[in-house]
Every structure is written in structure tokens, then in C-alpha cells.
């Protein structure tokens, strides 16, 4: 083992006078030595062989631009897409109440919905289908509050 070859693969390869190639002896992390190994010309160790990639991985690793588009065209397309986007405020709160009237109408609708639920529960209990649970009893006890709230909101809505 006399002359050394340039370190192409990542390990130290040595050719002897007869032309045989060896991977030089190396030290393991635990301190023991690996023996020098005789290898064929062009051999690549398992650790250094390129990893297999399926079609989808290979395509993803390739160009990020569609075929036939230049970088300038791609940049122009991206700028146009950014200009077409809606402002963030429109995206974050699409159902936001805009005026005071909308706000009052929404509260009125919620109060009517709760009153309707209470009336449905009362019908069930009157017919004897079910027995009321403690939380349902407290909800039915709040019926006068919802009626009062509906009257107040209706009056406020008429003022607006």
C-alpha cells in the first residue's frame, strides 16, 4: 500500500503496487480498529450510496416551477396572486356586525332561539316523555328573563 488516491468517496482509499484498491484501516468510536478492506474499483460503501426516492419525492426535490415557465414569468404570476387576495380584516371576521342595528338584531335572534328551546322542553315535560334534569329546570326558570330581553331589544330595534 503505497500511493493514495484523492478522497472522492469520503473514505481513505489506497492503491498498492499491483493495482488493488483498499479502504485503509480506521478507528471505531469505541477505540477498536477496523481492518483494511480490499474493494473493487468504483465501489461505493452502503453508507454513502444515494438514498432511494420514489417518483413523488424526486418530483418534489426538482424544480418548483411548472415546465416551460421562466423565473420572471413565475414571479409575475406570484405578484398578481398577491394583489388579488382579500384584506386580512375581511377574512378574519366575515360575519361581524357592522352597524348597531345588526348587533341588536343578532341579540334578538339569539334570545328568540333560547325562548323557543325552553318552549320545546316544556312541551316534552308536559306530555311526560321525559323528566327534567336540574340544569333544564334552571333554564326553564329563566323564561321570564328571555321574554323581558326580547321586549327590550324589540323596542331598541324600533328606535334605530
N, CA and C of each residue as an Amber inpcrd file, in Angstrom:
protein
   480
   0.8400000  -1.1750000   0.0000000   0.0000000   0.0000000   0.0000000
   0.8790000   1.2290000   0.0000000   1.0450000   1.8200000  -1.1600000
   1.9870000   2.9250000  -1.2160000   1.3400000   4.2520000  -1.6030000
   0.7280000   4.3700000  -2.7560000   0.2100000   5.6710000  -3.1860000
  -1.2620000   5.8250000  -2.8090000  -1.6710000   7.0820000  -2.5760000
  -3.0470000   7.3510000  -2.1720000  -3.8150000   8.0040000  -3.3110000
  -5.1090000   7.7050000  -3.3680000  -5.9940000   8.2720000  -4.3780000
  -6.7180000   9.4620000  -3.7370000  -7.1400000  10.4750000  -4.5210000
  -7.8790000  11.5800000  -3.9210000  -9.1520000  11.0710000  -3.2420000
  -9.5170000  11.6960000  -2.1570000 -10.6530000  11.2580000  -1.3420000
 -11.9620000  11.6360000  -2.0330000 -12.4050000  10.8010000  -2.9710000
 -13.5950000  11.0600000  -3.7590000 -14.8370000  10.6340000  -3.0000000
 -14.8060000   9.4890000  -2.3580000 -15.9860000   8.8960000  -1.7680000
 -16.1800000   9.3220000  -0.3220000 -15.1620000   9.6460000   0.4060000
 -15.3160000  10.0210000   1.8000000 -14.4860000   9.1480000   2.7110000
 -13.9230000   8.0900000   2.1840000 -13.0410000   7.2550000   2.9780000
 -11.6610000   7.3000000   2.3340000 -10.6830000   6.8040000   3.0360000
  -9.3150000   6.8460000   2.5370000  -9.0420000   5.5920000   1.7200000
  -8.8680000   5.7700000   0.4170000  -8.6020000   4.6340000  -0.4710000
  -7.1210000   4.6380000  -0.8500000  -6.5930000   3.4430000  -0.8510000
  -5.1670000   3.2920000  -1.1330000  -4.9980000   2.2360000  -2.2110000
  -4.0880000   2.5060000  -3.1920000  -3.7570000   1.5060000  -4.2170000
  -2.3500000   1.0020000  -3.9410000  -2.2040000  -0.3090000  -4.0320000
  -0.8570000  -0.8440000  -3.8540000  -0.1660000  -0.9670000  -5.2130000
   1.0240000  -1.5110000  -5.2370000   1.8100000  -1.5920000  -6.4680000
   1.1710000  -2.4930000  -7.5120000   0.4040000  -3.4810000  -7.0870000
  -0.2220000  -4.3960000  -8.0390000  -1.5210000  -3.8220000  -8.6100000
  -1.9990000  -2.6690000  -8.0910000  -3.2000000  -2.0340000  -8.6200000
  -4.4620000  -2.3470000  -7.8390000  -4.3420000  -3.0960000  -6.7560000
  -5.5240000  -3.4020000  -5.9500000  -5.8610000  -2.1940000  -5.0710000
  -7.1610000  -1.9610000  -4.8940000  -7.6030000  -0.8130000  -4.0980000
  -8.0510000  -1.2990000  -2.7260000  -7.6580000  -0.5720000  -1.6990000
  -8.0110000  -0.8780000  -0.3190000  -8.6380000   0.3520000   0.3340000
  -9.5670000   0.0840000   1.2520000 -10.0300000   1.1450000   2.1480000
  -9.1740000   0.9970000   3.3840000  -8.4680000   2.0520000   3.7450000
  -7.4980000   1.9940000   4.8330000  -8.1720000   1.6380000   6.1530000
  -7.3800000   1.1210000   7.0690000  -7.8860000   0.7780000   8.3980000
  -8.3110000   2.0590000   9.1080000  -9.4320000   1.9790000   9.8210000
  -9.9400000   3.1480000  10.5500000 -10.2760000   2.7570000  11.9840000
 -10.3650000   3.7540000  12.8210000 -10.6730000   3.5160000  14.2290000
 -12.1660000   3.7320000  14.4590000 -12.7830000   2.7780000  15.1680000
 -14.2030000   2.8750000  15.5200000 -14.3650000   3.8360000  16.6990000
 -15.6020000   4.3160000  16.9260000 -15.8240000   5.2280000  18.0570000
 -15.4610000   4.6230000  19.4150000 -15.5570000   3.2860000  19.5350000
 -15.2200000   2.6600000  20.8220000 -13.7210000   2.4390000  20.9880000
 -12.9260000   2.8100000  19.9800000 -11.4770000   2.7250000  20.0950000
 -10.8520000   1.5390000  19.3960000 -11.6330000   0.5580000  18.9700000
 -11.0750000  -0.6000000  18.2730000 -10.8220000  -0.2380000  16.8170000
 -10.0110000  -1.0520000  16.1470000  -9.6390000  -0.7670000  14.7570000
 -10.3820000  -1.6820000  13.7900000 -10.8160000  -1.1030000  12.6640000
 -11.3580000  -1.8920000  11.5560000 -10.1760000  -2.2900000  10.6800000
 -10.2410000  -3.4910000  10.1130000  -9.1670000  -3.9240000   9.2250000
  -9.2850000  -3.2150000   7.8890000  -8.1730000  -3.1000000   7.1860000
  -8.1940000  -2.5560000   5.8270000  -8.9610000  -3.5370000   4.9520000
  -9.8200000  -3.0100000   4.0500000 -10.6470000  -3.8820000   3.2170000
 -10.2650000  -3.7130000   1.7620000 -10.1660000  -4.8390000   1.0770000
  -9.8860000  -4.8240000  -0.3530000 -11.2160000  -4.6130000  -1.0750000
 -11.2760000  -3.6140000  -1.9560000 -12.5220000  -3.3140000  -2.6670000
 -12.2540000  -3.2240000  -4.1590000 -13.3200000  -3.4010000  -4.9500000
 -13.2040000  -3.2670000  -6.4020000 -13.1970000  -1.7930000  -6.7730000
 -12.6890000  -1.5210000  -7.9460000 -12.6470000  -0.1570000  -8.4560000
 -14.0810000   0.3620000  -8.6200000 -14.3590000   1.5600000  -8.1110000
 -15.6860000   2.1450000  -8.2560000 -16.6640000   1.7590000  -7.1640000
 -16.2160000   0.9560000  -6.1820000 -17.1020000   0.5320000  -5.0960000
 -17.4730000   1.7360000  -4.2290000 -18.7650000   1.8210000  -3.9040000
 -19.2440000   2.8770000  -3.0080000 -19.8310000   2.1900000  -1.7820000
 -19.3600000   2.5150000  -0.5800000 -19.8890000   1.8830000   0.6310000
 -21.3890000   2.1460000   0.7920000 -22.0500000   1.2490000   1.4940000
 -23.5020000   1.3310000   1.6860000 -23.9150000   2.6690000   2.3060000
 -23.1210000   3.1550000   3.2630000 -23.4630000   4.4030000   3.9510000
 -23.4970000   5.5950000   3.0040000 -22.6740000   5.5560000   1.9630000
 -22.5330000   6.7140000   1.0910000 -23.3130000   6.6020000  -0.2080000
 -24.0360000   5.5090000  -0.3940000 -24.8530000   5.3860000  -1.5970000
 -26.0490000   6.3120000  -1.4880000 -26.4670000   6.9180000  -2.6060000
 -27.6150000   7.8290000  -2.5410000 -28.8780000   7.0810000  -2.1420000
 -29.7150000   7.7220000  -1.3390000 -30.9550000   7.1140000  -0.8630000
 -31.9610000   7.0100000  -2.0040000 -32.7740000   5.9540000  -1.9710000
 -33.8210000   5.7700000  -2.9730000 -34.9160000   6.8100000  -2.7620000
 -35.4020000   7.3960000  -3.8530000 -36.5290000   8.3250000  -3.7980000
 -37.5880000   7.8460000  -4.7720000 -38.8400000   7.8040000  -4.3160000
 -39.9020000   7.4270000  -5.2450000 -40.1930000   8.6040000  -6.1800000
 -41.1240000   8.4050000  -7.1260000 -41.3910000   9.4400000  -8.1310000
 -41.8280000  10.7630000  -7.5100000 -42.6890000  10.6920000  -6.4970000
 -43.2190000  11.9140000  -5.8970000 -42.1240000  12.6910000  -5.1590000
 -41.2520000  11.9820000  -4.4520000 -40.1680000  12.6480000  -3.7450000
 -39.1980000  13.2840000  -4.7340000 -38.9080000  12.5760000  -5.8190000
 -37.9900000  13.1030000  -6.8220000 -38.5780000  14.3390000  -7.4860000
 -39.8860000  14.3180000  -7.7640000 -40.5390000  15.4690000  -8.3860000
 -40.5340000  16.6630000  -7.4390000 -40.7580000  16.4100000  -6.1540000
 -40.7790000  17.4980000  -5.1760000 -39.3880000  18.0940000  -4.9940000
 -38.3610000  17.2750000  -5.1180000 -37.0000000  17.7560000  -4.9550000
 -36.5360000  18.5430000  -6.1760000 -37.2140000  18.3670000  -7.2920000
 -36.8310000  19.0510000  -8.5230000 -37.2510000  20.5050000  -8.5230000
 -37.4590000  21.0370000  -9.7010000 -37.8100000  22.4370000  -9.8760000
 -39.1730000  22.7420000  -9.2640000 -39.2930000  23.8990000  -8.6440000
 -40.5480000  24.3190000  -8.0360000 -41.4450000  25.0360000  -9.0450000
 -40.9390000  25.2650000 -10.2380000 -41.7230000  25.9560000 -11.2620000
 -42.2920000  24.9560000 -12.2520000 -43.4790000  25.2390000 -12.7980000
 -44.0260000  24.3690000 -13.8340000 -43.1320000  24.3720000 -15.0770000
 -43.2060000  23.3110000 -15.8460000 -42.3840000  23.1870000 -17.0350000
 -42.7210000  24.2880000 -18.0330000 -41.7030000  24.9330000 -18.5810000
 -41.9050000  25.9320000 -19.6230000 -42.0600000  27.3520000 -19.1180000
 -42.0620000  27.5700000 -17.8140000 -42.2090000  28.9290000 -17.2890000
 -40.8460000  29.4220000 -16.8280000 -40.5240000  30.6380000 -17.2160000
 -39.2600000  31.2320000 -16.8010000 -39.4230000  31.8150000 -15.4020000
 -38.3220000  32.0360000 -14.7090000 -38.4180000  32.6170000 -13.3640000
 -39.1170000  33.9820000 -13.3500000 -38.9200000  34.7890000 -14.3890000
 -39.5840000  36.1020000 -14.4450000 -41.0980000  35.9460000 -14.5540000
 -41.5490000  35.0090000 -15.3990000 -42.9880000  34.7810000 -15.5490000
 -43.5800000  34.2820000 -14.2310000 -42.8620000  33.4070000 -13.5510000
 -43.3340000  32.8660000 -12.2810000 -43.4620000  33.9770000 -11.2430000
 -42.4810000  34.8660000 -11.2060000 -42.5080000  35.9690000 -10.2570000
 -43.6840000  36.9000000 -10.5530000 -43.9620000  37.1540000 -11.8250000
 -45.0960000  37.9990000 -12.2030000 -46.4150000  37.3530000 -11.7800000
 -46.5300000  36.0310000 -11.9480000 -47.7520000  35.3270000 -11.5430000
 -47.9610000  35.4280000 -10.0310000 -46.8880000  35.2570000  -9.2620000
 -46.9940000  35.3240000  -7.8060000 -47.4070000  36.7180000  -7.3450000
 -46.8570000  37.7590000  -7.9850000 -47.2250000  39.1250000  -7.6190000
 -48.6910000  39.3890000  -7.9180000 -49.1860000  38.8860000  -9.0470000
 -50.5890000  39.0760000  -9.4140000 -51.4980000  38.3750000  -8.4010000
 -51.1260000  37.1700000  -7.9620000 -51.9200000  36.4420000  -6.9740000
 -51.9750000  37.2020000  -5.6500000 -50.8650000  37.8090000  -5.2550000
 -50.8410000  38.5490000  -4.0020000 -51.7220000  39.7870000  -4.0840000
 -51.8000000  40.4150000  -5.2440000 -52.6390000  41.5960000  -5.4080000
 -54.1130000  41.2270000  -5.3630000 -54.4740000  40.0330000  -5.8410000
 -55.8670000  39.6100000  -5.8950000 -56.4110000  39.1760000  -4.5410000
 -55.5540000  38.9640000  -3.5600000 -56.0050000  38.4730000  -2.2600000
 -56.8190000  39.5380000  -1.5360000 -57.8090000  39.0850000  -0.7370000
 -58.6350000  39.9960000   0.0540000 -57.8350000  40.4850000   1.2560000
 -58.2090000  41.6360000   1.8040000 -57.5230000  42.0970000   3.0090000
 -57.8020000  41.1620000   4.1830000 -56.8930000  41.1420000   5.1290000
 -56.9710000  40.2120000   6.2550000 -58.2240000  40.4530000   7.0950000
 -58.6390000  41.6940000   7.2580000 -59.8110000  42.0020000   8.0830000
 -61.0670000  41.3420000   7.5280000 -61.1850000  41.2490000   6.2200000
 -62.3580000  40.6250000   5.6090000 -62.3530000  39.1200000   5.8430000
 -61.1870000  38.5330000   5.9490000 -61.0860000  37.0900000   6.1390000
 -61.3250000  36.7190000   7.6010000 -60.8020000  37.5160000   8.5210000
 -60.8680000  37.1760000   9.9350000 -62.2920000  37.2310000  10.4740000
 -63.0640000  38.2640000  10.1250000 -64.4110000  38.4170000  10.6710000
 -65.4340000  38.6000000   9.5510000 -65.7890000  37.5230000   8.8360000
 -66.7520000  37.6820000   7.7550000 -68.1750000  37.9160000   8.2500000
 -68.5230000  37.4570000   9.4620000 -69.8830000  37.5910000   9.9780000
 -69.9790000  38.6670000  11.0560000 -69.0290000  39.5850000  11.0920000
 -69.0280000  40.5940000  12.1350000 -70.1850000  41.5730000  11.9350000
 -70.7630000  42.0220000  13.0530000 -71.8430000  43.0060000  12.9940000
 -71.2470000  44.3440000  12.5720000 -71.8280000  44.9450000  11.5500000
 -71.2740000  46.1750000  11.0130000 -71.8940000  47.3900000  11.7030000
 -73.2060000  47.3830000  11.8790000 -73.8770000  48.5300000  12.4870000
 -74.4930000  48.1220000  13.8210000 -74.9660000  49.1310000  14.5530000
 -75.6320000  48.8760000  15.8350000 -76.9090000  48.0690000  15.6150000
 -77.5950000  48.3470000  14.5130000 -78.8460000  47.6450000  14.2030000
 -78.5820000  46.1440000  14.0140000 -77.5130000  45.8170000  13.2780000
 -77.1550000  44.4060000  13.0700000 -76.8690000  43.7190000  14.4030000
 -76.1820000  44.4520000  15.2750000 -75.8210000  43.9010000  16.5790000
 -77.0760000  43.5760000  17.3950000 -78.0350000  44.4990000  17.4010000
 -79.2770000  44.2980000  18.1610000 -80.0940000  43.1610000  17.5510000
 -80.1480000  43.0930000  16.2150000 -80.8900000  42.0130000  15.5430000
 -80.3150000  40.6460000  15.8970000 -78.9920000  40.5760000  15.9640000
 -78.3380000  39.3090000  16.2960000 -78.6820000  38.8820000  17.7270000
 -78.6590000  39.8350000  18.6670000 -79.0140000  39.5180000  20.0550000
 -80.4700000  39.0830000  20.1570000 -81.3410000  39.7560000  19.4000000
 -82.7650000  39.4280000  19.4120000 -82.9920000  38.0090000  18.8910000
 -82.3010000  37.6560000  17.8180000 -82.4310000  36.3120000  17.2500000
 -81.9670000  35.2510000  18.2480000 -80.8690000  35.5230000  18.9580000
 -80.3650000  34.5710000  19.9550000 -81.3560000  34.3920000  21.1010000
 -81.9540000  35.4960000  21.5600000 -82.9230000  35.4120000  22.6610000
 -84.1600000  34.6290000  22.2220000 -84.6190000  34.8550000  20.9920000
 -85.7860000  34.1190000  20.4760000 -85.4770000  32.6270000  20.3630000
 -84.2630000  32.3190000  19.9570000 -83.8540000  30.9160000  19.8220000
 -83.8790000  30.2210000  21.1870000 -83.3710000  30.8960000  22.2140000
 -83.3650000  30.3120000  23.5540000 -84.7850000  30.1370000  24.0800000
 -85.6530000  31.1150000  23.7940000 -87.0500000  31.0180000  24.2240000
 -87.7440000  29.8340000  23.5470000 -87.4410000  29.6360000  22.2710000
 -88.0270000  28.5120000  21.5230000 -87.5690000  27.1760000  22.1160000
 -86.2980000  27.0780000  22.4900000 -85.7830000  25.8520000  23.1090000
 -86.5060000  25.5670000  24.4300000 -86.7400000  26.6130000  25.2130000
 -87.4380000  26.4450000  26.5000000 -88.8530000  25.9390000  26.2620000
 -89.5380000  26.5100000  25.2740000 -90.9140000  26.0870000  24.9810000
 -90.9600000  24.6270000  24.5240000 -89.9760000  24.2010000  23.7390000
 -89.9140000  22.7940000  23.3050000 -89.7090000  21.8700000  24.5080000
 -88.8400000  22.2860000  25.4320000 -88.6110000  21.4710000  26.6330000
 -89.8880000  21.3620000  27.4590000 -90.6070000  22.4890000  27.6100000
 -91.8490000  22.4760000  28.3990000 -92.8710000  21.5150000  27.7980000
 -92.9660000  21.4880000  26.4600000 -93.9030000  20.5690000  25.7930000
 -93.5370000  19.1120000  26.0820000 -92.2490000  18.8040000  26.0390000
 -91.7950000  17.4330000  26.3160000 -92.1740000  17.0120000  27.7320000
 -91.9690000  17.9200000  28.6700000 -92.2120000  17.5730000  30.0680000
 -93.7080000  17.5050000  30.3820000 -94.5140000  18.3250000  29.6920000
 -95.9700000  18.2900000  29.9080000 -96.5660000  16.9760000  29.4210000
 -96.0560000  16.4640000  28.2820000 -96.5780000  15.2050000  27.7430000
 -96.0500000  14.0050000  28.5250000 -95.0050000  14.1970000  29.2970000
 -94.4740000  13.1150000  30.1150000 -93.4590000  12.2570000  29.3800000
 -92.9360000  12.7280000  28.2460000 -91.9180000  11.9610000  27.5070000
 -90.6460000  11.7970000  28.3390000 -90.2390000  12.8930000  28.9720000
 -89.0030000  12.8790000  29.7550000 -89.2280000  13.5920000  31.0760000
 -88.2880000  13.3740000  31.9900000 -88.3000000  14.1130000  33.2490000
 -87.1870000  15.1580000  33.1700000 -87.4420000  16.3570000  33.6620000
 -86.4310000  17.4200000  33.5310000 -85.2080000  17.1770000  34.4130000
 -84.0610000  17.5130000  33.8550000 -82.8070000  17.4740000  34.6040000
 -82.6630000  18.7880000  35.3640000 -81.8050000  18.8450000  36.3810000
 -81.6650000  20.0870000  37.1700000 -81.2740000  21.3040000  36.3230000
 -80.3670000  21.1220000  35.3670000 -79.9600000  22.2640000  34.5410000
 -81.0910000  22.7090000  33.6120000 -81.9590000  21.7770000  33.2120000
 -83.1000000  22.1380000  32.3730000 -84.1310000  22.9180000  33.1840000
 -84.2840000  22.5750000  34.4470000 -85.2170000  23.2980000  35.3210000
 -84.7580000  24.7490000  35.4780000 -83.4420000  24.9470000  35.6830000
 -82.9270000  26.3190000  35.8300000 -83.0850000  27.0970000  34.5300000
 -82.9230000  26.4230000  33.4020000 -83.0920000  27.0920000  32.1090000
 -84.5500000  27.5190000  31.9220000 -85.4950000  26.6560000  32.3090000
 -86.9170000  26.9960000  32.1750000 -87.2920000  28.1250000  33.1350000
 -86.6040000  28.2210000  34.2690000 -86.8730000  29.2880000  35.2330000
 -86.4530000  30.6530000  34.6800000 -85.5730000  30.6660000  33.6980000
 -85.0980000  31.9210000  33.1050000 -86.0030000  32.4120000  31.9780000
 -87.1070000  31.7470000  31.7240000 -88.0140000  32.1290000  30.6320000
 -88.4700000  33.5880000  30.7490000 -88.8840000  34.0690000  31.9390000
 -89.2970000  35.4820000  32.0360000 -88.1730000  36.4640000  31.6680000
 -86.9310000  36.1000000  32.0100000 -85.7900000  36.9620000  31.6590000
 -85.6660000  37.0880000  30.1440000 -85.8110000  35.9620000  29.4330000
 -85.6980000  35.9960000  27.9710000 -86.8440000  36.7890000  27.3520000
 -88.0570000  36.6470000  27.9020000 -89.1970000  37.4170000  27.3900000
 -88.9550000  38.9160000  27.5740000 -88.4390000  39.2830000  28.7380000
 -88.1360000  40.6930000  29.0230000 -87.0550000  41.2160000  28.0810000
 -86.0240000  40.3930000  27.8580000 -84.9280000  40.7890000  26.9670000
 -85.4360000  40.9700000  25.5380000 -86.3240000  40.0870000  25.0850000
 -86.8770000  40.1950000  23.7290000 -87.6670000  41.4950000  23.5920000
 -88.4780000  41.8450000  24.6000000 -89.2480000  43.0890000  24.5550000
 -88.3250000  44.3060000  24.5100000 -87.2780000  44.2730000  25.3540000
 -86.3430000  45.4000000  25.4110000 -85.6120000  45.5690000  24.0700000
 -85.1370000  44.4490000  23.4920000 -84.4100000  44.5150000  22.2200000
 -85.3240000  44.9390000  21.0720000 -86.5870000  44.4900000  21.0980000
 -87.5340000  44.8880000  20.0490000 -87.7860000  46.3930000  20.1130000
 -87.9100000  46.9320000  21.3300000 -88.1050000  48.3790000  21.4940000
 -86.8740000  49.1430000  21.0160000 -85.7100000  48.6350000  21.3430000
 -84.4640000  49.2850000  20.9210000 -84.3140000  49.2450000  19.4030000
 -84.7430000  48.1380000  18.8060000 -84.6550000  47.9870000  17.3510000
 -85.5810000  48.9790000  16.6430000 -86.7480000  49.2420000  17.2320000
 -87.6810000  50.2050000  16.6360000 -87.1110000  51.6170000  16.6740000
 -86.3310000  51.9340000  17.7100000 -85.7180000  53.2640000  17.8280000
 -84.6710000  53.4830000  16.7400000 -83.9980000  52.4130000  16.3630000
 -82.9220000  52.5320000  15.3580000 -83.4950000  52.5810000  14.0090000
